[in-house]
Amino acid sequence: MTRPAKTALALGKIDLEEKTTDLRLKLKGKLAVDLADYQRAFAQANDQTLELEQLVPHILAAFIDGDKGFQAWRKAQPAPS
């Protein structure tokens, strides 16, 4: 059996030694299917299978880091000290 070619994803291999926080979500419909597919693609691309509880925070962090509008807002509206 031939192994599928690896796919380049925006989210790279995850260091599991990082501090973790519990997250509970209930997803249904297209988002649930898309997330399950992303989990499979991540496992194939990185030779690393993760539970959704481990993967979702990293997807969210990558989205926030890449959101230029949010970063501009954050810079213009610093958190109160």
C-alpha positions, -999 to +999 in steps of 0.1 A: +000+000+000+014+034-009+015+061+017-001+094+007+022+124+000+028+148+029+009+180+028+023+214+039+000+229+066+002+263+082+005+246+115+037+228+120+047+201+145+037+208+180+059+206+211+038+187+237+061+199+265+043+233+264+020+242+292-016+232+284-050+245+294-083+225+293-107+236+266-142+222+261-161+228+228-191+212+213-189+214+175-213+201+149-219+202+112-193+214+087-169+228+114-168+194+132-161+176+099-135+202+088-117+199+122-116+161+120-102+164+085-076+189+097-066+166+125-060+138+100-040+161+076-019+173+106-011+137+116-001+129+080+020+160+075+038+158+108+039+121+117+023+132+149-013+123+160-029+147+185-062+147+202-084+177+193-079+191+228-042+194+220-046+206+185-073+232+187-054+257+210-025+257+185-049+263+156-064+292+175-030+307+184-019+305+148-050+322+137-047+350+163-010+355+155-018+358+118-047+382+122-032+415+112-064+434+119-064+421+155-027+428+159-032+464+147-061+468+171-041+454+200-012+477+193-036+507+192-056+496+223-030+483+248-045+465+278-047+486+309-019+482+334 
